[in-house]
Amino acid sequence: MKTTFAVLTATSVLALATATASAETWDMPMAYSASNFHSANGAEFARCVTLGTGGELEMVTHPGGSLFKGNEIKRAVQTGQVQIGERLLSAHQNEDALFGVDSIPFLATSFEDSIDLWDAAKPEFSQLLDSQNLHLLYSVPWPPQGLYFKREVDAVADMEGIKFRSYNTATARLAELTGMLPVQIEAAEISQAFATGVAESMISSGSTGYDRKVWESLTHFYEVDAWLPRNYVFANKQAWEGLDEATQNVVNGCASLAEYSGYWRSVQYTEFTLGELAANGMVVQPAGNGLKAELEEIGETMTAEWLESAGETGARIVDAFKASR
């Protein structure tokens, strides 16, 4: 994590911050609830920027899809309706396969692997965002993804016909390959979807299950560590370039701190949230060997498909990731 470097860099730029010529406010829409660790981390990032610039650049977060819904955030930042936002990286995989680099099943299955994969992908991803009128600031992984059901599942055959919450291309394809029925549902709508039977299953972290109290509708969580998806924070390119150098330094320093603290929040939150799922009556356990083997076969299929769609860029990233291990 290059801990010392990140902390020293952020501390240094904050100490050197100077007031900008005129005060301005940046609104930061976020898809997840204020209690979610990504949202809490983003709120601290916003306070860091506001404090570090002496209030000359005030950042205001709007969690829970209150300003823009999750699927509207990226477009709102691109078009300058707001200056900054946070979004799930893989939510826009339909635009470019590179957005799904974090959701390749069973490629990067630990926090350490997630760092290595992001290090390999970040230069390519930054260039992609730049071409879309966006500037990358920081990214934080979710805890490892597991499978939620309202009944015991021992094999892929047991999933046939189950209504499955889909939130990106990878989850929709997973549903197809397991015989489940994908239903597109944003994070803010999860509780209602399960309560009303619109969805009966999902792949997500313990964090999402805890935040949405899914034990009120679901009964089983299987630890499969399929992947560690990422959220990323990005700014409108014109808005970013409109900041003077001192202000950019403050924002970059706060972004480094947010990426570091967000990572450790995710690590620590993993054990806590799984414990809370169990404490509230859910069966929390690793997937059985048979089910895990079947899922890994599906993962191999999806990896090959992603590499085909991502072309030379995707192959370069995966090769660099594997070389770093």
Secondary structure in CASP SS format (residue, H / E / C, confidence):
PFRMAT SS
TARGET T0000
AUTHOR 0000-0000-0000
METHOD secondary structure of the structure
MODEL  1
M C 1.00
K C 1.00
T H 1.00
T H 1.00
F H 1.00
A H 1.00
V H 1.00
L H 1.00
T H 1.00
A H 1.00
T H 1.00
S H 1.00
V H 1.00
L H 1.00
A H 1.00
L H 1.00
A C 1.00
T C 1.00
A C 1.00
T C 1.00
A C 1.00
S C 1.00
A C 1.00
E E 1.00
T E 1.00
W E 1.00
D E 1.00
M E 1.00
P E 1.00
M C 1.00
A C 1.00
Y C 1.00
S C 1.00
A C 1.00
S C 1.00
N C 1.00
F H 1.00
H H 1.00
S H 1.00
A H 1.00
N H 1.00
G H 1.00
A H 1.00
E H 1.00
F H 1.00
A H 1.00
R H 1.00
C H 1.00
V H 1.00
T H 1.00
L H 1.00
G H 1.00
T C 1.00
G C 1.00
G C 1.00
E C 1.00
L E 1.00
E E 1.00
M E 1.00
V E 1.00
T E 1.00
H E 1.00
P C 1.00
G C 1.00
G C 1.00
S C 1.00
L C 1.00
F C 1.00
K C 1.00
G H 1.00
N H 1.00
E H 1.00
I H 1.00
K H 1.00
R H 1.00
A H 1.00
V H 1.00
Q H 1.00
T C 1.00
G C 1.00
Q C 1.00
V C 1.00
Q C 1.00
I E 1.00
G E 1.00
E E 1.00
R E 1.00
L E 1.00
L H 1.00
S H 1.00
A H 1.00
H H 1.00
Q C 1.00
N C 1.00
E C 1.00
D C 1.00
A H 1.00
L H 1.00
F H 1.00
G H 1.00
V H 1.00
D H 1.00
S H 1.00
I C 1.00
P C 1.00
F C 1.00
L C 1.00
A C 1.00
T C 1.00
S C 1.00
F H 1.00
E H 1.00
D H 1.00
S H 1.00
I H 1.00
D H 1.00
L H 1.00
W H 1.00
D H 1.00
A H 1.00
A H 1.00
K H 1.00
P H 1.00
E H 1.00
F H 1.00
S H 1.00
Q H 1.00
L H 1.00
L H 1.00
D H 1.00
S H 1.00
Q C 1.00
N C 1.00
L E 1.00
H E 1.00
L E 1.00
L E 1.00
Y E 1.00
S E 1.00
V E 1.00
P E 1.00
W C 1.00
P C 1.00
P C 1.00
Q C 1.00
G E 1.00
L E 1.00
Y E 1.00
F E 1.00
K C 1.00
R C 1.00
E C 1.00
V C 1.00
D C 1.00
A C 1.00
V H 1.00
A H 1.00
D H 1.00
M H 1.00
E C 1.00
G C 1.00
I C 1.00
K E 1.00
F E 1.00
R E 1.00
S E 1.00
Y C 1.00
N C 1.00
T H 1.00
A H 1.00
T H 1.00
A H 1.00
R H 1.00
L H 1.00
A H 1.00
E H 1.00
L H 1.00
T H 1.00
G C 1.00
M C 1.00
L E 1.00
P E 1.00
V E 1.00
Q E 1.00
I C 1.00
E C 1.00
A H 1.00
A H 1.00
E H 1.00
I H 1.00
S H 1.00
Q H 1.00
A H 1.00
F H 1.00
A H 1.00
T C 1.00
G C 1.00
V C 1.00
A C 1.00
E C 1.00
S E 1.00
M E 1.00
I E 1.00
S E 1.00
S C 1.00
G H 1.00
S H 1.00
T H 1.00
G H 1.00
Y H 1.00
D H 1.00
R C 1.00
K C 1.00
V H 1.00
W H 1.00
E H 1.00
S C 1.00
L C 1.00
T C 1.00
H E 1.00
F E 1.00
Y E 1.00
E E 1.00
V C 1.00
D C 1.00
A C 1.00
W C 1.00
L C 1.00
P C 1.00
R E 1.00
N E 1.00
Y E 1.00
V E 1.00
F E 1.00
A E 1.00
N E 1.00
K H 1.00
Q H 1.00
A H 1.00
W H 1.00
E H 1.00
G C 1.00
L C 1.00
D C 1.00
E H 1.00
A H 1.00
T H 1.00
Q H 1.00
N H 1.00
V H 1.00
V H 1.00
N H 1.00
G H 1.00
C H 1.00
A H 1.00
S H 1.00
L H 1.00
A H 1.00
E H 1.00
Y H 1.00
S H 1.00
G H 1.00
Y H 1.00
W H 1.00
R H 1.00
S H 1.00
V H 1.00
Q H 1.00
Y H 1.00
T H 1.00
E H 1.00
F H 1.00
T H 1.00
L H 1.00
G H 1.00
E H 1.00
L H 1.00
A H 1.00
A H 1.00
N C 1.00
G C 1.00
M C 1.00
V E 1.00
V E 1.00
Q E 1.00
P E 1.00
A C 1.00
G C 1.00
N H 1.00
G H 1.00
L H 1.00
K H 1.00
A H 1.00
E H 1.00
L H 1.00
E H 1.00
E H 1.00
I H 1.00
G H 1.00
E H 1.00
T H 1.00
M H 1.00
T H 1.00
A H 1.00
E H 1.00
W H 1.00
L H 1.00
E H 1.00
S H 1.00
A H 1.00
G H 1.00
E H 1.00
T H 1.00
G H 1.00
A H 1.00
R H 1.00
I H 1.00
V H 1.00
D H 1.00
A H 1.00
F H 1.00
K H 1.00
A H 1.00
S H 1.00
R C 1.00
END
